[in-house]
Amino acid sequence: MNRDTRPVPYFTKAELVRLNDAAIAAGRNRTVDQAVLAALEEGDYKFPVVLAFVHNDQEMRCGVVLDVRGTTVWLDLSLEDFAALPRSEV
């Protein structure tokens, strides 16, 4: 079996909070409830982007998994912020 091992973009909690705050300030369509992010555990967790696509030719719409149950939230980012996300092979 040939497995695709392209690196997957992910957020740390700090980056997820920071970029969500930026999305709220910019008036983007998809943001995450700040209480949801505040409830996330602290630690060296990686929150993977499981789906991302260009939205309105100016930003990326990202599906981000928050837990092992697959709880997914949606966040709109600038193209530059998306390109700067760290990546990890899975």
C-alpha positions as a LaTeX table, in Angstrom:
\begin{tabular}{lrrr}
\hline
Residue & $x$ (\AA) & $y$ (\AA) & $z$ (\AA) \\
\hline
Met1 & 0.00 & 0.00 & 0.00 \\
Asn2 & 1.37 & 3.39 & $-1.00$ \\
Arg3 & 0.48 & 5.99 & 1.64 \\
Asp4 & 0.46 & 9.72 & 0.99 \\
Thr5 & 2.63 & 11.35 & 3.65 \\
Arg6 & 2.39 & 15.01 & 2.73 \\
Pro7 & 2.77 & 17.28 & 5.74 \\
Val8 & $-0.52$ & 18.40 & 7.28 \\
Pro9 & $-0.93$ & 21.99 & 8.56 \\
Tyr10 & $-1.82$ & 22.29 & 12.22 \\
Phe11 & $-2.43$ & 24.82 & 14.97 \\
Thr12 & $-1.08$ & 24.97 & 18.48 \\
Lys13 & $-3.59$ & 26.26 & 21.01 \\
Ala14 & $-1.78$ & 29.60 & 21.17 \\
Glu15 & $-1.83$ & 30.01 & 17.38 \\
Leu16 & $-5.47$ & 28.93 & 17.17 \\
Val17 & $-6.46$ & 31.55 & 19.76 \\
Arg18 & $-4.31$ & 34.26 & 18.13 \\
Leu19 & $-5.57$ & 33.63 & 14.60 \\
Asn20 & $-9.16$ & 33.28 & 15.77 \\
Asp21 & $-8.88$ & 36.67 & 17.50 \\
Ala22 & $-7.48$ & 38.10 & 14.24 \\
Ala23 & $-10.38$ & 36.58 & 12.28 \\
Ile24 & $-12.89$ & 38.11 & 14.69 \\
Ala25 & $-11.20$ & 41.52 & 14.45 \\
Ala26 & $-11.17$ & 41.30 & 10.64 \\
Gly27 & $-14.88$ & 40.39 & 10.53 \\
Arg28 & $-14.28$ & 37.06 & 8.79 \\
Asn29 & $-17.28$ & 34.78 & 8.24 \\
Arg30 & $-15.99$ & 31.72 & 10.10 \\
Thr31 & $-14.60$ & 32.09 & 13.62 \\
Val32 & $-14.60$ & 29.88 & 16.71 \\
Asp33 & $-16.43$ & 30.68 & 19.92 \\
Gln34 & $-13.74$ & 31.96 & 22.28 \\
Ala35 & $-15.16$ & 29.88 & 25.16 \\
Val36 & $-14.58$ & 26.72 & 23.11 \\
Leu37 & $-10.92$ & 27.63 & 22.64 \\
Ala38 & $-10.51$ & 28.64 & 26.30 \\
Ala39 & $-11.75$ & 25.17 & 27.32 \\
Leu40 & $-9.04$ & 23.37 & 25.33 \\
Glu41 & $-6.37$ & 21.72 & 27.45 \\
Glu42 & $-2.97$ & 23.32 & 27.69 \\
Gly43 & $-0.02$ & 21.34 & 26.40 \\
Asp44 & 1.90 & 20.44 & 23.28 \\
Tyr45 & $-1.20$ & 19.45 & 21.34 \\
Lys46 & $-1.49$ & 19.79 & 17.58 \\
Phe47 & $-4.89$ & 20.62 & 16.13 \\
Pro48 & $-4.79$ & 19.44 & 12.50 \\
Val49 & $-6.40$ & 21.12 & 9.53 \\
Val50 & $-8.46$ & 18.33 & 7.94 \\
Leu51 & $-9.90$ & 20.38 & 5.09 \\
Ala52 & $-8.88$ & 23.72 & 3.63 \\
Phe53 & $-9.96$ & 25.58 & 0.54 \\
Val54 & $-9.73$ & 29.06 & $-0.90$ \\
His55 & $-12.75$ & 31.13 & 0.07 \\
Asn56 & $-13.75$ & 34.32 & $-1.79$ \\
Asp57 & $-10.31$ & 34.44 & $-3.48$ \\
Gln58 & $-8.84$ & 36.18 & $-0.41$ \\
Glu59 & $-8.72$ & 33.71 & 2.46 \\
Met60 & $-8.56$ & 30.05 & 3.38 \\
Arg61 & $-11.47$ & 28.33 & 5.08 \\
Cys62 & $-10.09$ & 25.64 & 7.38 \\
Gly63 & $-11.71$ & 22.71 & 9.16 \\
Val64 & $-9.76$ & 22.14 & 12.38 \\
Val65 & $-10.13$ & 19.04 & 14.57 \\
Leu66 & $-10.14$ & 19.81 & 18.30 \\
Asp67 & $-10.31$ & 16.38 & 19.94 \\
Val68 & $-10.14$ & 12.62 & 19.48 \\
Arg69 & $-13.91$ & 12.49 & 18.86 \\
Gly70 & $-13.37$ & 14.51 & 15.69 \\
Thr71 & $-15.04$ & 17.71 & 16.87 \\
Thr72 & $-14.39$ & 20.10 & 13.99 \\
Val73 & $-14.58$ & 23.88 & 13.92 \\
Trp74 & $-14.24$ & 26.23 & 10.94 \\
Leu75 & $-11.92$ & 29.21 & 10.78 \\
Asp76 & $-11.19$ & 31.67 & 7.98 \\
Leu77 & $-7.56$ & 32.80 & 7.70 \\
Ser78 & $-5.63$ & 35.10 & 5.45 \\
Leu79 & $-3.70$ & 33.27 & 2.74 \\
Glu80 & $-0.47$ & 34.42 & 4.39 \\
Asp81 & $-1.42$ & 33.10 & 7.83 \\
Phe82 & $-2.42$ & 29.75 & 6.34 \\
Ala83 & 0.87 & 29.46 & 4.45 \\
Ala84 & 2.77 & 30.17 & 7.69 \\
Leu85 & 1.11 & 27.37 & 9.69 \\
Pro86 & 3.53 & 24.67 & 10.85 \\
Arg87 & 3.19 & 21.27 & 9.20 \\
Ser88 & 3.68 & 17.73 & 10.41 \\
Glu89 & 3.64 & 14.36 & 8.68 \\
Val90 & 0.94 & 11.99 & 9.85 \\
\hline
\end{tabular}
